[in-house]
Amino acid sequence: MKYPIGIQSFESLIKDGYVYVEKTDLIYQLTTTGRYYLLSRPHRISKGRNFTTD
């Protein structure tokens, strides 16, 4: 099973046989149930982190 880490192109993702999980129905269910959800992200995926490529 190949995971699409770093793949930016949907065409490459499908053509090269990576795993793709369609979550549109799940998102619709979350937004139409009338409940509140906390969708957090891991600490290591911080927007404030700066990277250089020098």
VMD Tcl script that builds the backbone (N, CA, C; Angstrom):
set m [mol new atoms 162]
animate dup $m
set s [atomselect $m all]
$s set {name element resname resid chain x y z} {
  {N N MET 1 A 0.842 -1.166 0.000}
  {CA C MET 1 A 0.000 0.000 0.000}
  {C C MET 1 A 0.898 1.243 0.000}
  {N N LYS 2 A 0.702 2.107 -0.984}
  {CA C LYS 2 A 1.521 3.315 -1.105}
  {C C LYS 2 A 0.716 4.530 -0.648}
  {N N TYR 3 A 1.298 5.306 0.267}
  {CA C TYR 3 A 0.642 6.507 0.765}
  {C C TYR 3 A 1.176 7.726 0.018}
  {N N PRO 4 A 0.306 8.668 -0.336}
  {CA C PRO 4 A 0.717 9.814 -1.155}
  {C C PRO 4 A 1.358 10.941 -0.358}
  {N N ILE 5 A 2.451 10.667 0.296}
  {CA C ILE 5 A 3.143 11.695 1.077}
  {C C ILE 5 A 3.952 12.562 0.120}
  {N N GLY 6 A 3.631 13.844 0.085}
  {CA C GLY 6 A 4.335 14.778 -0.786}
  {C C GLY 6 A 3.816 14.846 -2.204}
  {N N ILE 7 A 2.811 14.068 -2.560}
  {CA C ILE 7 A 2.249 14.088 -3.913}
  {C C ILE 7 A 1.282 15.258 -4.011}
  {N N GLN 8 A 1.500 16.157 -4.958}
  {CA C GLN 8 A 0.674 17.349 -5.100}
  {C C GLN 8 A -0.332 17.239 -6.238}
  {N N SER 9 A -0.162 16.277 -7.112}
  {CA C SER 9 A -1.013 16.147 -8.289}
  {C C SER 9 A -1.977 14.978 -8.130}
  {N N PHE 10 A -3.278 15.252 -8.282}
  {CA C PHE 10 A -4.274 14.181 -8.191}
  {C C PHE 10 A -4.053 13.161 -9.310}
  {N N GLU 11 A -3.669 13.642 -10.487}
  {CA C GLU 11 A -3.408 12.750 -11.618}
  {C C GLU 11 A -2.284 11.770 -11.286}
  {N N SER 12 A -1.205 12.252 -10.703}
  {CA C SER 12 A -0.085 11.382 -10.312}
  {C C SER 12 A -0.508 10.412 -9.221}
  {N N LEU 13 A -1.313 10.890 -8.299}
  {CA C LEU 13 A -1.788 10.053 -7.199}
  {C C LEU 13 A -2.525 8.827 -7.736}
  {N N ILE 14 A -3.435 9.028 -8.672}
  {CA C ILE 14 A -4.216 7.935 -9.238}
  {C C ILE 14 A -3.379 7.090 -10.192}
  {N N LYS 15 A -2.627 7.741 -11.080}
  {CA C LYS 15 A -1.861 7.032 -12.109}
  {C C LYS 15 A -0.780 6.136 -11.506}
  {N N ASP 16 A -0.148 6.582 -10.421}
  {CA C ASP 16 A 0.951 5.826 -9.829}
  {C C ASP 16 A 0.500 4.852 -8.741}
  {N N GLY 17 A -0.815 4.717 -8.531}
  {CA C GLY 17 A -1.343 3.692 -7.636}
  {C C GLY 17 A -1.265 3.993 -6.146}
  {N N TYR 18 A -1.320 5.264 -5.781}
  {CA C TYR 18 A -1.309 5.610 -4.365}
  {C C TYR 18 A -2.697 5.408 -3.753}
  {N N VAL 19 A -2.748 5.313 -2.435}
  {CA C VAL 19 A -4.008 5.166 -1.719}
  {C C VAL 19 A -4.723 6.515 -1.719}
  {N N TYR 20 A -6.020 6.501 -2.045}
  {CA C TYR 20 A -6.835 7.715 -2.017}
  {C C TYR 20 A -8.121 7.400 -1.268}
  {N N VAL 21 A -8.448 8.212 -0.269}
  {CA C VAL 21 A -9.663 8.012 0.519}
  {C C VAL 21 A -10.591 9.194 0.280}
  {N N GLU 22 A -11.748 8.941 -0.291}
  {CA C GLU 22 A -12.739 9.984 -0.562}
  {C C GLU 22 A -13.511 10.279 0.722}
  {N N LYS 23 A -13.470 11.530 1.182}
  {CA C LYS 23 A -14.095 11.897 2.457}
  {C C LYS 23 A -15.240 12.895 2.292}
  {N N THR 24 A -15.690 13.117 1.064}
  {CA C THR 24 A -16.738 14.106 0.830}
  {C C THR 24 A -18.009 13.778 1.597}
  {N N ASP 25 A -18.442 12.528 1.584}
  {CA C ASP 25 A -19.654 12.136 2.307}
  {C C ASP 25 A -19.506 12.339 3.809}
  {N N LEU 26 A -18.334 12.042 4.347}
  {CA C LEU 26 A -18.092 12.235 5.774}
  {C C LEU 26 A -18.178 13.718 6.150}
  {N N ILE 27 A -17.594 14.570 5.331}
  {CA C ILE 27 A -17.638 16.008 5.597}
  {C C ILE 27 A -19.080 16.508 5.536}
  {N N TYR 28 A -19.839 16.026 4.579}
  {CA C TYR 28 A -21.251 16.412 4.485}
  {C C TYR 28 A -22.012 15.997 5.744}
  {N N GLN 29 A -21.773 14.788 6.206}
  {CA C GLN 29 A -22.437 14.309 7.427}
  {C C GLN 29 A -22.059 15.166 8.631}
  {N N LEU 30 A -20.799 15.529 8.736}
  {CA C LEU 30 A -20.352 16.354 9.855}
  {C C LEU 30 A -21.014 17.735 9.848}
  {N N THR 31 A -21.214 18.296 8.660}
  {CA C THR 31 A -21.759 19.646 8.577}
  {C C THR 31 A -23.278 19.690 8.655}
  {N N THR 32 A -23.947 18.570 8.479}
  {CA C THR 32 A -25.413 18.583 8.477}
  {C C THR 32 A -26.043 17.957 9.714}
  {N N THR 33 A -25.254 17.495 10.672}
  {CA C THR 33 A -25.830 16.859 11.855}
  {C C THR 33 A -26.284 17.870 12.901}
  {N N GLY 34 A -25.860 19.112 12.801}
  {CA C GLY 34 A -26.259 20.116 13.770}
  {C C GLY 34 A -25.487 20.046 15.075}
  {N N ARG 35 A -24.392 19.312 15.090}
  {CA C ARG 35 A -23.554 19.202 16.283}
  {C C ARG 35 A -22.256 19.946 16.043}
  {N N TYR 36 A -21.522 20.209 17.121}
  {CA C TYR 36 A -20.224 20.863 17.034}
  {C C TYR 36 A -19.123 19.815 17.130}
  {N N TYR 37 A -18.098 19.979 16.329}
  {CA C TYR 37 A -16.956 19.057 16.329}
  {C C TYR 37 A -15.670 19.855 16.442}
  {N N LEU 38 A -14.725 19.317 17.166}
  {CA C LEU 38 A -13.400 19.910 17.252}
  {C C LEU 38 A -12.495 19.149 16.296}
  {N N LEU 39 A -12.060 19.825 15.260}
  {CA C LEU 39 A -11.160 19.219 14.289}
  {C C LEU 39 A -9.773 19.807 14.511}
  {N N SER 40 A -8.953 19.071 15.237}
  {CA C SER 40 A -7.610 19.578 15.552}
  {C C SER 40 A -6.594 18.943 14.623}
  {N N ARG 41 A -5.426 19.531 14.599}
  {CA C ARG 41 A -4.331 18.969 13.802}
  {C C ARG 41 A -3.155 18.698 14.724}
  {N N PRO 42 A -2.310 17.766 14.351}
  {CA C PRO 42 A -1.149 17.456 15.200}
  {C C PRO 42 A -0.249 18.684 15.374}
  {N N HIS 43 A 0.396 18.763 16.496}
  {CA C HIS 43 A 1.276 19.895 16.806}
  {C C HIS 43 A 2.393 20.040 15.775}
  {N N ARG 44 A 2.870 18.946 15.227}
  {CA C ARG 44 A 4.004 19.006 14.301}
  {C C ARG 44 A 3.638 19.649 12.964}
  {N N ILE 45 A 2.349 19.841 12.693}
  {CA C ILE 45 A 1.924 20.504 11.460}
  {C C ILE 45 A 1.523 21.928 11.824}
  {N N SER 46 A 2.495 22.702 12.180}
  {CA C SER 46 A 2.255 24.055 12.655}
  {C C SER 46 A 2.381 25.051 11.512}
  {N N LYS 47 A 1.465 26.024 11.447}
  {CA C LYS 47 A 1.537 27.049 10.414}
  {C C LYS 47 A 2.684 28.014 10.669}
  {N N GLY 48 A 3.112 28.128 11.902}
  {CA C GLY 48 A 4.153 29.090 12.236}
  {C C GLY 48 A 5.564 28.614 11.967}
  {N N ARG 49 A 5.724 27.417 11.508}
  {CA C ARG 49 A 7.043 26.852 11.288}
  {C C ARG 49 A 7.604 27.340 9.952}
  {N N ASN 50 A 8.847 27.805 9.952}
  {CA C ASN 50 A 9.491 28.271 8.728}
  {C C ASN 50 A 10.525 27.255 8.265}
  {N N PHE 51 A 10.580 27.046 6.949}
  {CA C PHE 51 A 11.548 26.132 6.379}
  {C C PHE 51 A 12.383 26.866 5.339}
  {N N THR 52 A 13.661 26.507 5.242}
  {CA C THR 52 A 14.494 27.059 4.195}
  {C C THR 52 A 15.022 25.917 3.345}
  {N N THR 53 A 15.305 26.219 2.084}
  {CA C THR 53 A 15.805 25.201 1.161}
  {C C THR 53 A 17.205 25.516 0.700}
  {N N ASP 54 A 17.965 26.270 1.510}
  {CA C ASP 54 A 19.342 26.640 1.123}
  {C C ASP 54 A 20.268 25.467 1.187}
}
mol reanalyze $m
mol bondsrecalc $m
mol representation Tube
mol addrep $m
